[in-house]
Structure formats: C-alpha cells, structure tokens
C-alpha cells in the first residue's frame, strides 16, 4: 500500500527516493486540502453573512416600457410609474449650402448649457472656438468639431437643397444643450453670405429639438425627472429605466429573492462534498487490493473529516421551525456527502427568515457563532489557521 512507503527504511534499494516522493505527495495533498477547505469556508461565509440574506429582485408589469433593479436590503414594495417624456439630446441643423461648396472664413464658438423660454444660459464649462478657413467645406468643419471634443457630434446631411451641418449634443437632459455663435470674416451676419449662413439653425432656439429631461410620475402623485432615462434616487434602493412613453401605469414590484439564497445553499453543498470526497479518497483502504489512500490511518485526517461531519450535523440556536440542515432538505448520504431535497428546500425558502435563523442563529447577525453556517465558517477558519489542514 502507498501508505506503507513511509515505514520502509531508506537503506533499502531506492528507499531514499521513495521517501522523498512520498513526502512530496503529502505536501501536494496538504495544498489541495487547504484549497478545498478554503472554498468551503467561502461558501459557508455567504450563508453566515447578513448581507447574503438581503437579496431582492425588482420586476415590472411592462418591462418593455420600464425596467427596474433594486439593491440588497431594499424594503419590499410596489409602486406605479407613468413616463410622459424620454430624455433627449439637442439636435440643431444649419441652412443648406451647395453640395461641396466652401462655407467661408471665420470661427464658430460652441457653448454648452441650457435653453429656456427662447434664451440660452451657458453652463460652467469653457466655450470652444473652431477656426474655419476660406477653403473649408461643411465636411471639413464637421471634422474639426468632432476632433475638438466639443461636447457635440457633427454630421453632414444632404437633401435636395444641398448640404447641412447637423450638430447633436453628446449627452441628454436639459443641461446638455448647446449654442453655436458665428463670427464671419466679413463681420456681417445679415448679408446671407459666408460663414454667417450657418447661424440660422445653429445659433437659435432649437424649440422642439432642445435637449430635455425624462419625466415620470410615481403613484400618480409625484413628478420626477432625470437627465437620462435612468431614475436612480426617486424611490429608495430602486433604479428604474424608461424606454418608452407609457399609455398606462407600469407597476414595479420589489420582493426578496430566494433564488440567490438557494444558489448559495447549493454552492455550499458542492464545496462540502468536494472536501468530504477528497478526504474519503485519501483515508480509504481497499481490502481487495490491499492498497490504502495516501493518508489512510492518519489520525489528523480522520479527525478533520469528523470535525466537518459533526459541524454540518450541528444544531442552530434558532427558535424557529428549522434547527438542522436536514430540516430544510440537506441530508447526509452514504459516504458522508450532503444531498439536497430540492422540493423541501424550495418550500423552506418560502419562510426566508426562518432559514436565515438556521444559518445565522437566533440573534440574526454574525456576531456569535450560533448558526450552522457560522459554526462551519468558524471551524474552517480554525483549520486554515493551522500550519496545514491534515
């Protein structure tokens, strides 16, 4: 048996090499077991953490129009949302020039800010000047604007009347507006010639094409707005996103998410079984072949396995309906693995507070190791604090 290698004298043929290989194998085994115990500790830690039980999910009665998410710990609630307007970027278009013609020398000053009642209020950012030469076409001007990071995107639109310079703000919301001021080389903005031809459409109130906030009403009473189509602070813990103007209220519902808790339980079972199976393999003895595992008969390895099996069968201090893992469908099967009765676990998770008490204990927090998950986490931590786990 492989375990007998350690008993052989190093004076036998190749004995020293055999001893070295056996030692290397044990060192490698220690590393693997530490990794498995660490994975079990992590999995138990999720069930022992209060935040691991705060998962919620948000749903919408019309996800196509309004979708929603919620952060952990958000209070269960339902509210309605009506969207009256989506957030917009400003779009302004110049008068047409003959296709391919030059625009005229001068400069364009681009300011970011807000339009209101026909007036423009500049924002805090500095204006940006774009120099235009006498040989520049609208395409050349668009290239200069796009290369200047001016907060707007320039595009050329060609129709039956010629080419137009179309500018669109990069952001949305009322403060994402812009104004273009034209300085014509001939200093005459009224002669209908040169660069001043771009002023009409780019320098004036964009009207219906102005940048605008998204607007919504909550529970038919409270008006809210957002520079984007995402509303982050309107309802505590909930973010909802508008995709369409609604014709009827959309209900947003926030409930506790049992699916994440169930996955954490399933991940814990997988981690425990991996450690248990590794220990079974290391400590086994095959009577038929007379071959033992690398740690067969090793008292430390056997004690480790017993510790883990005892702690998963321990009782919680919970005063609710669940005190043991078996009470929620996690049973010990032949070989010491844990099995999951999915139907029983699902049914238990309909009472999430009681399942939480099983894993975290009657105090409902992680300050004392009186829940099953807390006990497992403490045991694995103590094992990992040693030089080796076997």
C-alpha positions in Angstrom: 0.0 0.0 0.0 1.2 3.5 -0.7 0.8 4.5 2.9 3.4 1.8 3.8 6.1 3.7 1.9 6.8 5.8 4.9 7.5 2.7 7.0 10.2 1.4 4.6 13.8 2.0 5.6 15.8 4.4 3.5 18.6 1.8 3.4 16.5 -0.4 1.0 17.1 -0.1 -2.7 15.9 3.3 -3.9 14.5 3.8 -0.4 15.6 7.5 -0.1 13.9 8.4 -3.4 10.7 6.6 -2.4 10.7 8.6 0.9 11.2 11.9 -1.0 8.4 11.1 -3.4 6.1 10.2 -0.6 6.9 13.5 1.2 6.3 15.5 -2.0 2.9 13.7 -2.5 1.9 14.6 1.1 2.9 18.3 0.6 0.8 18.4 -2.6 -2.1 16.8 -0.8 -1.9 19.4 2.1 -2.1 22.2 -0.5 -5.1 20.7 -2.2 -7.0 20.1 1.0 -6.3 23.7 2.2 -7.8 24.9 -1.1 -10.9 22.8 -0.7 -11.4 23.9 3.0 -10.9 27.5 1.9 -13.6 27.1 -0.7 -15.9 25.6 1.9 -15.2 28.5 4.2 -16.1 31.0 1.5 -19.3 29.1 0.7 -20.3 29.0 4.4 -19.4 32.6 4.8 -22.0 33.7 2.2 -24.6 31.9 4.3 -23.2 33.3 7.6 -23.2 36.9 6.3 -26.3 39.1 6.9 -25.9 40.8 3.5 -26.2 37.3 1.9 -29.8 37.3 3.0 -30.7 40.8 1.8 -31.0 39.9 -1.9 -34.1 41.3 -3.6 -35.4 41.3 -7.1 -37.4 44.0 -8.9 -39.9 43.2 -11.6 -42.0 45.3 -14.0 -45.5 44.7 -15.3 -44.3 46.2 -18.6 -40.6 45.6 -18.9 -40.5 46.8 -22.5 -41.5 50.3 -21.3 -40.0 50.5 -17.8 -37.4 48.1 -16.3 -36.1 48.1 -12.8 -33.4 46.8 -10.4 -33.0 47.1 -6.6 -30.1 46.9 -4.3 -29.9 44.3 -1.5 -31.8 45.3 1.6 -34.4 47.3 -0.2 -37.8 47.2 1.5 -40.4 45.1 -0.3 -42.7 47.4 -2.1 -44.9 48.1 -5.1 -45.3 51.4 -6.9 -46.5 52.6 -10.3 -44.6 54.6 -12.9 -46.0 56.7 -15.7 -43.5 58.0 -18.3 -44.5 61.2 -20.0 -41.2 62.0 -21.8 -37.9 60.4 -22.6 -34.6 62.2 -22.2 -33.4 63.9 -25.4 -30.2 65.3 -26.8 -30.3 68.7 -28.6 -30.3 68.5 -32.4 -29.7 71.6 -34.4 -29.2 71.9 -38.2 -27.9 74.7 -40.3 -29.4 76.1 -43.5 -28.3 74.3 -46.7 -25.2 75.2 -48.7 -24.5 74.0 -52.2 -23.0 70.5 -52.0 -19.2 70.6 -51.8 -19.0 74.4 -51.6 -16.9 76.3 -49.1 -18.6 77.8 -46.1 -16.5 81.0 -45.7 -13.8 82.1 -43.3 -14.4 82.9 -39.7 -14.9 81.0 -36.5 -17.6 79.1 -34.6 -17.9 79.3 -30.8 -19.6 76.3 -29.2 -21.1 76.7 -25.7 -22.8 74.0 -23.6 -25.7 75.0 -21.4 -29.5 75.2 -21.3 -32.2 76.6 -23.4 -35.4 78.0 -21.8 -38.0 80.5 -23.0 -36.0 81.3 -26.1 -32.9 82.2 -24.0 -29.6 80.3 -23.6 -27.9 80.0 -20.3 -24.2 78.9 -20.6 -23.0 76.1 -18.4 -19.9 76.1 -16.2 -17.6 74.7 -18.9 -15.5 77.0 -21.1 -16.6 77.7 -24.7 -14.7 76.1 -27.5 -13.6 78.1 -30.6 -13.4 76.4 -34.0 -11.3 78.3 -36.6 -12.7 78.0 -40.2 -10.6 78.8 -43.2 -11.9 80.1 -46.5 -11.3 76.8 -48.2 -13.2 74.7 -45.6 -16.3 72.8 -46.7 -19.0 71.7 -44.3 -17.3 68.3 -44.2 -14.1 70.0 -43.1 -15.9 71.9 -40.4 -17.6 68.7 -39.2 -14.2 67.0 -38.9 -12.8 69.9 -36.9 -15.7 69.9 -34.5 -15.5 66.1 -34.0 -11.8 66.3 -33.4 -12.1 69.1 -30.8 -14.2 67.1 -28.2 -16.6 70.0 -28.1 -19.5 68.0 -26.4 -21.4 67.8 -29.7 -21.2 65.4 -32.6 -21.2 66.9 -36.2 -22.8 65.2 -39.2 -23.4 66.2 -42.7 -27.0 65.8 -44.0 -27.5 66.0 -47.8 -31.0 66.6 -49.2 -32.5 68.1 -52.4 -31.5 71.6 -51.4 -27.8 70.9 -50.7 -25.7 70.0 -47.6 -26.5 70.9 -44.0 -24.3 70.8 -40.8 -26.2 68.9 -38.1 -25.0 69.0 -34.5 -26.1 66.7 -31.7 -25.2 67.0 -28.1 -23.3 64.0 -26.8 -25.4 63.9 -23.6 -29.1 64.1 -22.8 -31.0 66.3 -20.4 -31.9 69.9 -20.1 -28.3 70.9 -19.3 -26.9 69.1 -22.4 -28.0 71.9 -24.7 -25.6 74.0 -26.8 -25.4 77.2 -28.8 -23.1 78.0 -31.8 -22.1 81.6 -32.2 -20.7 82.5 -35.7 -18.0 85.1 -36.4 -17.9 85.8 -40.1 -14.7 87.2 -41.6 -16.7 89.9 -43.3 -18.2 91.0 -39.9 -21.7 91.0 -41.4 -24.1 88.3 -40.2 -27.0 89.6 -42.1 -25.7 89.6 -45.7 -26.6 85.9 -46.3 -23.1 85.2 -47.4 -20.0 83.5 -45.9 -20.0 81.6 -42.7 -22.9 83.6 -41.3 -25.2 81.3 -43.3 -24.7 78.7 -40.5 -26.0 81.0 -37.8 -29.6 80.3 -38.7 -30.5 77.0 -37.2 -27.3 76.6 -35.1 -27.4 79.8 -33.1 -31.1 80.0 -32.4 -33.6 78.3 -30.0 -33.9 74.7 -31.1 -37.5 74.6 -30.0 -38.9 71.0 -30.1 -35.4 69.7 -30.8 -34.0 71.1 -27.5 -32.3 68.8 -25.0 -34.8 67.6 -22.4 -35.1 65.5 -19.2 -37.0 62.3 -19.0 -40.2 62.9 -17.0 -42.2 60.4 -14.9 -44.9 60.3 -12.3 -44.8 57.9 -9.3 -48.1 56.5 -7.9 -50.0 59.2 -10.0 -48.8 61.8 -7.5 -45.1 62.6 -7.5 -43.4 64.1 -10.6 -39.7 63.2 -11.1 -37.2 63.9 -13.8 -33.8 62.7 -14.9 -31.2 63.9 -17.4 -31.0 60.3 -18.6 -33.7 57.7 -18.9 -32.5 56.2 -15.7 -34.1 57.3 -12.4 -31.8 56.4 -9.5 -33.0 58.3 -6.5 -36.7 58.6 -7.0 -37.5 55.5 -4.8 -35.0 54.4 -2.2 -33.0 51.4 -3.2 -34.7 51.1 -6.6 -33.4 52.2 -10.0 -35.9 52.2 -12.9 -35.2 52.9 -16.6 -37.7 54.3 -19.0 -37.6 53.0 -22.6 -41.0 54.2 -23.8 -43.6 56.8 -23.1 -46.3 54.9 -21.3 -50.1 55.0 -22.0 -50.9 53.3 -18.7 -49.2 53.0 -15.3 -46.5 50.4 -15.0 -46.2 48.5 -11.7 -42.7 48.0 -10.2 -42.6 45.3 -7.5 -39.7 44.6 -5.2 -39.6 41.3 -3.3 -37.0 39.2 -1.5 -35.0 37.0 -3.9 -35.0 33.4 -2.7 -33.2 32.2 -5.8 -29.8 33.7 -4.8 -30.1 32.2 -1.3 -30.9 28.8 -2.9 -27.8 29.1 -5.1 -25.7 29.9 -2.1 -27.0 26.8 -0.3 -26.3 24.7 -3.4 -22.8 26.1 -3.7 -22.2 25.3 0.0 -23.2 21.7 -0.6 -20.9 21.4 -3.6 -18.0 22.8 -1.6 -18.6 20.5 1.3 -18.9 17.4 -0.8 -15.7 18.2 -2.7 -13.8 18.3 0.7 -15.5 15.2 2.0 -14.9 13.2 -1.2 -11.2 14.2 -1.2 -10.9 13.0 2.5 -12.7 9.8 1.7 -10.2 9.1 -1.1 -7.2 10.0 1.0 -8.2 7.9 4.0 -9.7 4.8 2.3 -8.4 1.3 2.4 -9.3 -1.2 -0.3 -9.4 -4.7 1.2 -9.5 -6.3 -2.2 -6.2 -4.8 -3.4 -4.6 -4.1 -0.1 -3.9 -0.5 -1.2 -4.6 2.4 1.2 -5.0 6.1 0.5 -2.1 8.4 1.0 -3.5 9.3 4.5 -5.1 6.0 5.4 -4.8 5.6 9.1 -3.7 9.2 9.6 -5.4 10.3 12.8 -5.2 14.0 11.8 -7.0 13.4 8.5 -9.7 11.3 10.3 -10.2 14.0 12.9 -10.6 16.6 10.2 -13.2 14.6 8.5 -15.0 14.0 11.7 -14.9 17.7 12.6 -16.5 18.7 9.3 -19.2 16.0 9.5 -20.0 16.9 13.1 -20.4 20.6 12.4 -22.7 20.1 9.4 -24.9 18.0 11.6 -24.9 20.5 14.4 -27.9 22.4 15.7 -28.6 26.1 15.3 -29.8 28.3 18.2 -32.8 29.3 16.0 -36.1 29.1 17.8 -38.0 28.8 14.5 -39.0 25.7 12.6 -35.5 24.9 11.4 -32.6 23.9 13.6 -30.7 21.5 11.5 -29.7 21.3 7.8 -31.8 18.1 7.4 -34.9 20.2 8.4 -34.6 22.2 5.1 -33.7 19.2 2.9 -29.9 18.8 3.3 -29.3 15.2 4.3 -26.2 13.1 4.9 -26.0 10.1 2.5 -23.6 7.1 2.3 -20.0 8.3 2.2 -20.8 11.4 4.2 -21.8 13.7 1.3 -24.7 16.1 1.6 -27.7 15.7 -0.6 -30.4 18.2 -1.5 -34.1 17.6 -1.4 -34.9 20.5 -3.8 -38.6 20.5 -3.2 -38.1 20.6 0.6 -35.5 23.4 0.3 -37.8 25.4 -2.0 -40.6 25.0 0.4 -38.4 26.1 3.4 -37.3 29.2 1.5 -40.9 30.4 1.4 -40.0 31.3 5.0 -36.7 33.0 4.4 -36.3 34.5 7.9 -36.6 31.0 9.4 -33.9 29.6 7.1 -31.7 32.6 7.8 -32.1 31.9 11.5 -30.9 28.3 10.9 -27.7 29.5 9.3 -27.1 32.7 11.3 -28.7 31.8 14.6 -31.4 33.3 16.7 -29.6 36.6 17.1 -30.0 37.2 13.3 -26.4 38.5 12.9 -22.9 37.3 12.5 -21.5 38.4 15.9 -21.8 35.0 17.5 -21.2 31.5 16.1 -24.6 30.1 17.0 -25.9 29.3 13.5 -24.9 26.3 11.4 -23.2 28.4 8.7 -21.4 30.4 11.4 -20.2 27.2 13.1 -18.9 25.8 9.8 -17.2 29.1 9.0 -15.5 29.2 12.4 -14.4 25.5 12.1 -12.9 26.0 8.7 -11.2 29.2 9.8 -9.6 27.4 12.7 -8.4 24.6 10.4 -6.9 27.1 7.9 -5.1 29.0 10.8 -3.0 25.9 11.4 0.2 25.1 9.5 -1.8 22.5 7.5 -5.3 21.1 7.5 -4.2 17.5 7.6 
